[in-house]
Amino acid sequence: MDKDAMYDNSKRSIHHKKDESLELILKKLNTLIEPQHSDKLTPKMPIVLIMGCPRSGSTLMMQYLASQNIFSYPSNLIARYYKNPEIGILSQLALKDLINSNEFTYNSNLGKTKGILAPSEFWYFWREHFQFSKYNYLTDKEIKSINTSVFTNQLASFEIHTGLPLLMKGMILNWNIPFLHKIYPKFIFINLKRDTIANAQSLLQARKSFFNNENNWYSFKPLEFENLKELSPIEQVVGQVHYTQRAIENGLNNIPHPNQININYEDFCENPYQLLELIQSKYEALGFKMDIPENKNEKFTAKSTANNFNESELNKFTTALLKYD
């Protein structure tokens, strides 16, 4: 297994290759706009971070919450300014009358959305602030070298310029939840949990889509990666889900209950409005008021990938899961 396949553009399928010329433009642009922070700004309102395994439904959840018009969030436009998102926020506000705000959809492709206002995963921004030497876990030494004031300053710019609390994906730091809480004690962590086998099946499908094969590792690596890399692809993805979810739950056990929400993907799809009510209650627990829109009785179809596998393959997922139960 090539453990760096995710960052090797030549290994991606044609539909997931990066536009190299665009990458060069963005690198040049962000070199020009790198901020010089003089003010030490911090957010005042709670910030919602979606945590969970890759392919657990986090993009759908992000899209739903962003569509409620009660959060600020990193759009695809803002994400282009990953070294200085404040410029992206101001640009989006300045171009408001030129942007079609009705383009919002619930479509995505492996976490990538289309449309200038659609929510972005914002991983370039996260990697700008947090440098990992071992998978996606920050060691104590790496934590000491992080300029957390610049990080919180840039988060504050969303709230300052929009007047709305911030919503983001935070899954890249699934393994460092207590550290994030220490940086900003008003983070609210949503632990989105999907059925383990369904989540693992979706990860295997993602490998096939992203690489045109199922052997390369897709997305974040748990600390147990060294124990997983020699196993079969099915055993790997089941272990990836198991260990990732365990790390999230261990992290949440070390922060206060008002800062966490636990919800299953299937329950969210059946009644997404319940999540808004949970967030509202957590805001109140942290001493803040949040108005939420009326219930539109929306619901989503919980996707199942079981139909993409034959009986023999499905049995392999079940057998692999027994190793961890």
C-alpha positions as a Markdown table, in Angstrom:
| # | Residue | x | y | z |
|---|---|---|---|---|
| 1 | Met | 0.0 | 0.0 | 0.0 |
| 2 | Asp | 1.3 | 3.5 | -0.9 |
| 3 | Lys | 0.6 | 5.5 | 2.3 |
| 4 | Asp | 1.0 | 8.8 | 0.5 |
| 5 | Ala | -1.4 | 8.0 | -2.4 |
| 6 | Met | -3.9 | 10.7 | -1.2 |
| 7 | Tyr | -1.3 | 13.4 | -2.0 |
| 8 | Asp | -0.1 | 11.9 | -5.3 |
| 9 | Asn | -2.1 | 13.5 | -8.1 |
| 10 | Ser | -0.9 | 10.9 | -10.6 |
| 11 | Lys | -2.7 | 8.1 | -8.6 |
| 12 | Arg | -6.1 | 9.8 | -8.6 |
| 13 | Ser | -8.8 | 8.8 | -11.1 |
| 14 | Ile | -9.5 | 11.4 | -13.8 |
| 15 | His | -12.6 | 12.7 | -12.1 |
| 16 | His | -10.6 | 13.5 | -8.9 |
| 17 | Lys | -7.4 | 14.9 | -10.2 |
| 18 | Lys | -6.4 | 18.3 | -9.1 |
| 19 | Asp | -6.1 | 21.1 | -11.7 |
| 20 | Glu | -2.3 | 21.7 | -11.4 |
| 21 | Ser | -2.6 | 25.2 | -13.0 |
| 22 | Leu | -5.3 | 26.2 | -10.5 |
| 23 | Glu | -3.1 | 24.9 | -7.6 |
| 24 | Leu | -0.3 | 27.1 | -8.7 |
| 25 | Ile | -2.6 | 30.1 | -9.0 |
| 26 | Leu | -3.9 | 29.5 | -5.5 |
| 27 | Lys | -0.4 | 29.1 | -4.0 |
| 28 | Lys | 0.6 | 32.4 | -5.6 |
| 29 | Leu | -2.5 | 34.2 | -4.5 |
| 30 | Asn | -2.2 | 33.0 | -0.9 |
| 31 | Thr | 1.5 | 34.0 | -0.8 |
| 32 | Leu | 0.3 | 37.6 | -1.6 |
| 33 | Ile | -2.4 | 37.7 | 1.0 |
| 34 | Glu | -0.7 | 36.1 | 4.0 |
| 35 | Pro | -1.9 | 38.1 | 6.9 |
| 36 | Gln | 0.1 | 40.2 | 9.4 |
| 37 | His | -1.9 | 39.9 | 12.6 |
| 38 | Ser | -1.6 | 42.7 | 15.1 |
| 39 | Asp | -5.0 | 42.3 | 16.9 |
| 40 | Lys | -5.6 | 39.3 | 19.1 |
| 41 | Leu | -9.2 | 38.6 | 18.3 |
| 42 | Thr | -11.1 | 35.6 | 19.5 |
| 43 | Pro | -14.7 | 34.5 | 18.7 |
| 44 | Lys | -17.4 | 35.2 | 21.3 |
| 45 | Met | -20.1 | 32.7 | 20.2 |
| 46 | Pro | -19.8 | 28.9 | 20.3 |
| 47 | Ile | -18.4 | 27.3 | 17.1 |
| 48 | Val | -19.9 | 24.1 | 15.8 |
| 49 | Leu | -17.4 | 21.5 | 14.6 |
| 50 | Ile | -18.6 | 18.4 | 12.8 |
| 51 | Met | -16.5 | 15.4 | 13.7 |
| 52 | Gly | -16.8 | 11.8 | 12.6 |
| 53 | Cys | -15.3 | 9.2 | 10.2 |
| 54 | Pro | -14.9 | 10.0 | 6.6 |
| 55 | Arg | -18.0 | 8.9 | 4.6 |
| 56 | Ser | -20.2 | 9.2 | 7.7 |
| 57 | Gly | -22.5 | 11.8 | 6.2 |
| 58 | Ser | -20.7 | 14.9 | 7.3 |
| 59 | Thr | -21.1 | 16.7 | 4.0 |
| 60 | Leu | -24.8 | 16.3 | 4.0 |
| 61 | Met | -25.0 | 17.5 | 7.6 |
| 62 | Met | -22.8 | 20.5 | 6.8 |
| 63 | Gln | -25.0 | 21.4 | 3.8 |
| 64 | Tyr | -28.2 | 21.1 | 5.8 |
| 65 | Leu | -26.9 | 23.3 | 8.7 |
| 66 | Ala | -25.4 | 25.8 | 6.3 |
| 67 | Ser | -28.7 | 26.1 | 4.4 |
| 68 | Gln | -30.5 | 27.3 | 7.6 |
| 69 | Asn | -29.0 | 30.8 | 7.3 |
| 70 | Ile | -28.1 | 30.9 | 11.0 |
| 71 | Phe | -24.4 | 30.1 | 10.6 |
| 72 | Ser | -21.4 | 31.5 | 8.9 |
| 73 | Tyr | -19.2 | 28.8 | 7.2 |
| 74 | Pro | -16.3 | 28.4 | 4.9 |
| 75 | Ser | -17.8 | 28.4 | 1.4 |
| 76 | Asn | -15.9 | 27.3 | -1.7 |
| 77 | Leu | -15.1 | 30.9 | -2.4 |
| 78 | Ile | -13.7 | 31.6 | 1.1 |
| 79 | Ala | -11.7 | 28.4 | 1.0 |
| 80 | Arg | -9.6 | 29.7 | -1.9 |
| 81 | Tyr | -8.1 | 32.2 | 0.6 |
| 82 | Tyr | -6.9 | 29.6 | 3.0 |
| 83 | Lys | -4.0 | 31.7 | 4.4 |
| 84 | Asn | -6.2 | 34.6 | 5.1 |
| 85 | Pro | -9.9 | 33.7 | 5.0 |
| 86 | Glu | -10.9 | 37.2 | 6.1 |
| 87 | Ile | -10.2 | 38.4 | 2.6 |
| 88 | Gly | -12.4 | 35.6 | 1.3 |
| 89 | Ile | -15.2 | 36.6 | 3.7 |
| 90 | Leu | -15.0 | 40.2 | 2.7 |
| 91 | Ser | -14.8 | 39.3 | -1.0 |
| 92 | Gln | -18.0 | 37.2 | -0.7 |
| 93 | Leu | -19.8 | 40.0 | 1.1 |
| 94 | Ala | -18.7 | 42.5 | -1.6 |
| 95 | Leu | -19.9 | 40.2 | -4.4 |
| 96 | Lys | -23.2 | 39.4 | -2.7 |
| 97 | Asp | -25.3 | 41.1 | -5.3 |
| 98 | Leu | -23.5 | 39.2 | -8.1 |
| 99 | Ile | -23.7 | 35.7 | -6.6 |
| 100 | Asn | -26.7 | 33.4 | -7.2 |
| 101 | Ser | -27.7 | 32.6 | -3.7 |
| 102 | Asn | -30.3 | 30.1 | -4.9 |
| 103 | Glu | -27.7 | 27.6 | -6.2 |
| 104 | Phe | -27.6 | 25.7 | -2.9 |
| 105 | Thr | -28.1 | 21.9 | -3.3 |
| 106 | Tyr | -27.4 | 18.7 | -1.4 |
| 107 | Asn | -25.2 | 17.2 | -4.0 |
| 108 | Ser | -21.6 | 16.4 | -3.4 |
| 109 | Asn | -18.8 | 14.0 | -4.7 |
| 110 | Leu | -16.6 | 12.5 | -2.0 |
| 111 | Gly | -17.1 | 15.6 | 0.2 |
| 112 | Lys | -16.6 | 18.1 | -2.7 |
| 113 | Thr | -19.4 | 20.5 | -3.4 |
| 114 | Lys | -20.1 | 22.7 | -6.4 |
| 115 | Gly | -21.1 | 26.3 | -6.3 |
| 116 | Ile | -19.4 | 29.4 | -5.0 |
| 117 | Leu | -21.5 | 29.5 | -1.8 |
| 118 | Ala | -21.6 | 25.7 | -1.2 |
| 119 | Pro | -19.7 | 24.7 | 2.0 |
| 120 | Ser | -16.1 | 23.6 | 1.7 |
| 121 | Glu | -14.3 | 21.0 | 3.8 |
| 122 | Phe | -11.6 | 23.7 | 4.3 |
| 123 | Trp | -8.7 | 21.2 | 4.7 |
| 124 | Tyr | -6.1 | 23.6 | 3.2 |
| 125 | Phe | -6.9 | 26.0 | 6.0 |
| 126 | Trp | -6.6 | 23.4 | 8.7 |
| 127 | Arg | -3.3 | 22.1 | 7.3 |
| 128 | Glu | -2.0 | 25.6 | 7.2 |
| 129 | His | -2.3 | 25.8 | 11.0 |
| 130 | Phe | -1.7 | 22.2 | 12.1 |
| 131 | Gln | 1.3 | 20.3 | 10.8 |
| 132 | Phe | 1.2 | 16.6 | 11.2 |
| 133 | Ser | 4.2 | 14.3 | 11.3 |
| 134 | Lys | 2.3 | 11.2 | 12.0 |
| 135 | Tyr | -1.0 | 10.7 | 10.3 |
| 136 | Asn | -3.6 | 13.1 | 11.7 |
| 137 | Tyr | -2.5 | 13.1 | 15.3 |
| 138 | Leu | -0.7 | 16.1 | 16.8 |
| 139 | Thr | 2.1 | 15.1 | 19.2 |
| 140 | Asp | 2.8 | 17.2 | 22.4 |
| 141 | Lys | 5.9 | 18.6 | 20.6 |
| 142 | Glu | 3.8 | 19.7 | 17.6 |
| 143 | Ile | 1.1 | 21.2 | 19.8 |
| 144 | Lys | 3.7 | 23.4 | 21.5 |
| 145 | Ser | 4.8 | 24.9 | 18.1 |
| 146 | Ile | 1.3 | 25.9 | 17.0 |
| 147 | Asn | 0.4 | 29.6 | 17.0 |
| 148 | Thr | -3.2 | 29.1 | 18.3 |
| 149 | Ser | -3.8 | 32.9 | 18.5 |
| 150 | Val | -3.5 | 33.2 | 14.7 |
| 151 | Phe | -5.9 | 30.2 | 14.3 |
| 152 | Thr | -8.6 | 31.7 | 16.6 |
| 153 | Asn | -8.0 | 35.2 | 15.1 |
| 154 | Gln | -8.9 | 33.8 | 11.7 |
| 155 | Leu | -11.9 | 31.9 | 13.1 |
| 156 | Ala | -13.1 | 35.2 | 14.7 |
| 157 | Ser | -13.2 | 36.9 | 11.3 |
| 158 | Phe | -16.2 | 34.9 | 10.3 |
| 159 | Glu | -18.2 | 36.0 | 13.3 |
| 160 | Ile | -17.0 | 39.6 | 13.2 |
| 161 | His | -17.9 | 40.2 | 9.5 |
| 162 | Thr | -21.1 | 38.2 | 9.3 |
| 163 | Gly | -22.6 | 38.5 | 12.8 |
| 164 | Leu | -23.2 | 34.7 | 12.8 |
| 165 | Pro | -21.6 | 31.9 | 14.7 |
| 166 | Leu | -19.2 | 29.7 | 12.7 |
| 167 | Leu | -19.9 | 26.1 | 11.5 |
| 168 | Met | -17.1 | 24.0 | 10.1 |
| 169 | Lys | -15.9 | 20.4 | 9.6 |
| 170 | Gly | -13.2 | 19.5 | 12.2 |
| 171 | Met | -12.7 | 15.9 | 11.3 |
| 172 | Ile | -9.0 | 16.4 | 10.5 |
| 173 | Leu | -8.4 | 16.8 | 14.2 |
| 174 | Asn | -10.6 | 13.8 | 15.3 |
| 175 | Trp | -7.6 | 12.7 | 17.4 |
| 176 | Asn | -7.0 | 15.9 | 19.2 |
| 177 | Ile | -10.5 | 17.0 | 20.5 |
| 178 | Pro | -9.3 | 17.9 | 24.1 |
| 179 | Phe | -6.6 | 20.1 | 22.5 |
| 180 | Leu | -9.2 | 21.9 | 20.4 |
| 181 | His | -11.4 | 22.4 | 23.5 |
| 182 | Lys | -8.4 | 23.9 | 25.3 |
| 183 | Ile | -7.8 | 26.4 | 22.5 |
| 184 | Tyr | -11.4 | 27.5 | 22.5 |
| 185 | Pro | -13.7 | 26.2 | 25.3 |
| 186 | Lys | -16.8 | 27.1 | 23.3 |
| 187 | Phe | -16.4 | 24.6 | 20.6 |
| 188 | Ile | -19.4 | 22.3 | 20.2 |
| 189 | Phe | -18.3 | 19.0 | 18.8 |
| 190 | Ile | -20.9 | 17.0 | 16.8 |
| 191 | Asn | -20.0 | 13.3 | 16.9 |
| 192 | Leu | -21.7 | 12.0 | 13.7 |
| 193 | Lys | -21.7 | 8.2 | 13.8 |
| 194 | Arg | -22.8 | 5.9 | 11.0 |
| 195 | Asp | -23.4 | 2.2 | 11.1 |
| 196 | Thr | -19.9 | 0.7 | 11.0 |
| 197 | Ile | -20.4 | -1.7 | 8.1 |
| 198 | Ala | -22.3 | 0.9 | 6.0 |
| 199 | Asn | -19.5 | 3.5 | 6.7 |
| 200 | Ala | -16.8 | 0.9 | 5.8 |
| 201 | Gln | -18.6 | 0.0 | 2.6 |
| 202 | Ser | -18.8 | 3.6 | 1.6 |
| 203 | Leu | -15.0 | 4.0 | 2.3 |
| 204 | Leu | -14.2 | 1.1 | 0.0 |
| 205 | Gln | -16.4 | 2.6 | -2.7 |
| 206 | Ala | -14.6 | 5.9 | -2.2 |
| 207 | Arg | -11.3 | 4.2 | -2.8 |
| 208 | Lys | -12.5 | 2.8 | -6.1 |
| 209 | Ser | -13.9 | 6.1 | -7.2 |
| 210 | Phe | -10.8 | 8.2 | -6.1 |
| 211 | Phe | -8.0 | 5.8 | -7.3 |
| 212 | Asn | -9.7 | 3.4 | -9.7 |
| 213 | Asn | -8.7 | 0.6 | -7.2 |
| 214 | Glu | -9.4 | -0.4 | -3.7 |
| 215 | Asn | -5.8 | -0.9 | -2.5 |
| 216 | Asn | -4.8 | 2.7 | -1.8 |
| 217 | Trp | -5.8 | 4.3 | 1.6 |
| 218 | Tyr | -8.5 | 6.9 | 1.4 |
| 219 | Ser | -8.7 | 9.9 | 3.8 |
| 220 | Phe | -7.5 | 10.2 | 7.4 |
| 221 | Lys | -5.3 | 7.5 | 9.0 |
| 222 | Pro | -5.9 | 6.4 | 12.6 |
| 223 | Leu | -2.9 | 5.9 | 14.9 |
| 224 | Glu | -3.4 | 2.1 | 14.4 |
| 225 | Phe | -2.6 | 2.5 | 10.7 |
| 226 | Glu | 0.6 | 0.5 | 11.0 |
| 227 | Asn | -1.5 | -2.5 | 12.2 |
| 228 | Leu | -4.0 | -2.1 | 9.4 |
| 229 | Lys | -1.9 | -1.5 | 6.3 |
| 230 | Glu | -1.0 | -5.1 | 5.7 |
| 231 | Leu | -4.6 | -6.3 | 6.0 |
| 232 | Ser | -7.1 | -6.8 | 3.2 |
| 233 | Pro | -8.9 | -3.7 | 1.9 |
| 234 | Ile | -12.2 | -4.7 | 3.6 |
| 235 | Glu | -10.4 | -5.3 | 6.9 |
| 236 | Gln | -8.7 | -1.9 | 6.6 |
| 237 | Val | -11.8 | 0.1 | 6.1 |
| 238 | Val | -13.7 | -1.6 | 8.9 |
| 239 | Gly | -10.7 | -1.0 | 11.2 |
| 240 | Gln | -10.5 | 2.6 | 9.9 |
| 241 | Val | -14.1 | 3.3 | 11.0 |
| 242 | His | -13.7 | 1.4 | 14.3 |
| 243 | Tyr | -10.5 | 3.1 | 15.5 |
| 244 | Thr | -11.5 | 6.6 | 14.3 |
| 245 | Gln | -14.8 | 6.4 | 16.1 |
| 246 | Arg | -13.0 | 5.1 | 19.2 |
| 247 | Ala | -10.6 | 8.0 | 19.1 |
| 248 | Ile | -13.5 | 10.5 | 18.9 |
| 249 | Glu | -15.3 | 9.0 | 21.8 |
| 250 | Asn | -12.2 | 8.9 | 23.9 |
| 251 | Gly | -11.6 | 12.6 | 23.1 |
| 252 | Leu | -15.2 | 13.5 | 24.0 |
| 253 | Asn | -14.9 | 11.7 | 27.3 |
| 254 | Asn | -12.3 | 14.3 | 28.3 |
| 255 | Ile | -14.4 | 17.4 | 27.6 |
| 256 | Pro | -17.6 | 18.8 | 29.3 |
| 257 | His | -21.0 | 17.5 | 28.2 |
| 258 | Pro | -22.3 | 20.9 | 27.1 |
| 259 | Asn | -19.6 | 20.9 | 24.4 |
| 260 | Gln | -20.7 | 17.7 | 22.7 |
| 261 | Ile | -23.6 | 16.3 | 20.6 |
| 262 | Asn | -23.8 | 12.6 | 19.7 |
| 263 | Ile | -26.1 | 11.7 | 16.7 |
| 264 | Asn | -26.4 | 8.8 | 14.3 |
| 265 | Tyr | -26.4 | 9.4 | 10.6 |
| 266 | Glu | -29.5 | 7.4 | 10.2 |
| 267 | Asp | -31.4 | 9.4 | 12.9 |
| 268 | Phe | -30.2 | 12.7 | 11.4 |
| 269 | Cys | -31.5 | 11.7 | 7.9 |
| 270 | Glu | -34.9 | 10.7 | 9.4 |
| 271 | Asn | -35.2 | 14.0 | 11.3 |
| 272 | Pro | -32.5 | 16.6 | 10.6 |
| 273 | Tyr | -34.4 | 19.3 | 12.6 |
| 274 | Gln | -33.6 | 17.5 | 15.8 |
| 275 | Leu | -30.0 | 18.5 | 15.3 |
| 276 | Leu | -30.9 | 22.2 | 15.2 |
| 277 | Glu | -32.7 | 21.7 | 18.5 |
| 278 | Leu | -29.7 | 20.0 | 20.0 |
| 279 | Ile | -27.4 | 22.7 | 18.9 |
| 280 | Gln | -29.8 | 25.3 | 20.3 |
| 281 | Ser | -29.8 | 23.5 | 23.7 |
| 282 | Lys | -26.0 | 23.4 | 23.8 |
| 283 | Tyr | -25.8 | 27.1 | 23.0 |
| 284 | Glu | -28.1 | 27.7 | 26.0 |
| 285 | Ala | -26.0 | 25.5 | 28.2 |
| 286 | Leu | -22.9 | 27.6 | 27.3 |
| 287 | Gly | -24.8 | 30.8 | 28.1 |
| 288 | Phe | -25.9 | 31.9 | 24.6 |
| 289 | Lys | -29.2 | 32.3 | 22.8 |
| 290 | Met | -29.8 | 30.8 | 19.4 |
| 291 | Asp | -32.9 | 31.3 | 17.3 |
| 292 | Ile | -33.6 | 28.5 | 14.9 |
| 293 | Pro | -36.1 | 28.5 | 11.9 |
| 294 | Glu | -39.4 | 26.7 | 12.0 |
| 295 | Asn | -39.4 | 23.0 | 11.4 |
| 296 | Lys | -39.9 | 22.3 | 7.6 |
| 297 | Asn | -40.2 | 18.6 | 8.3 |
| 298 | Glu | -37.3 | 17.8 | 5.9 |
| 299 | Lys | -35.8 | 14.4 | 5.8 |
| 300 | Phe | -33.1 | 12.6 | 3.8 |
| 301 | Thr | -32.7 | 9.1 | 2.5 |
| 302 | Ala | -30.0 | 7.3 | 4.5 |
| 303 | Lys | -27.8 | 5.9 | 1.7 |
| 304 | Ser | -26.8 | 2.3 | 1.8 |
| 305 | Thr | -24.0 | 0.8 | -0.2 |
| 306 | Ala | -24.9 | -2.8 | 0.4 |
| 307 | Asn | -26.3 | -3.2 | -3.1 |
| 308 | Asn | -22.8 | -2.6 | -4.5 |
| 309 | Phe | -21.5 | -5.8 | -2.9 |
| 310 | Asn | -22.3 | -9.5 | -3.4 |
| 311 | Glu | -23.1 | -11.8 | -0.5 |
| 312 | Ser | -19.5 | -13.1 | -0.2 |
| 313 | Glu | -18.2 | -9.5 | 0.2 |
| 314 | Leu | -20.9 | -8.6 | 2.7 |
| 315 | Asn | -19.9 | -11.6 | 4.8 |
| 316 | Lys | -16.3 | -10.3 | 4.8 |
| 317 | Phe | -17.4 | -7.0 | 6.2 |
| 318 | Thr | -19.3 | -8.8 | 9.0 |
| 319 | Thr | -16.4 | -11.1 | 9.7 |
| 320 | Ala | -14.0 | -8.1 | 9.8 |
| 321 | Leu | -16.2 | -6.3 | 12.3 |
| 322 | Leu | -16.2 | -9.3 | 14.7 |
| 323 | Lys | -12.4 | -8.7 | 15.2 |
| 324 | Tyr | -13.2 | -5.4 | 16.9 |
| 325 | Asp | -16.4 | -6.2 | 18.8 |
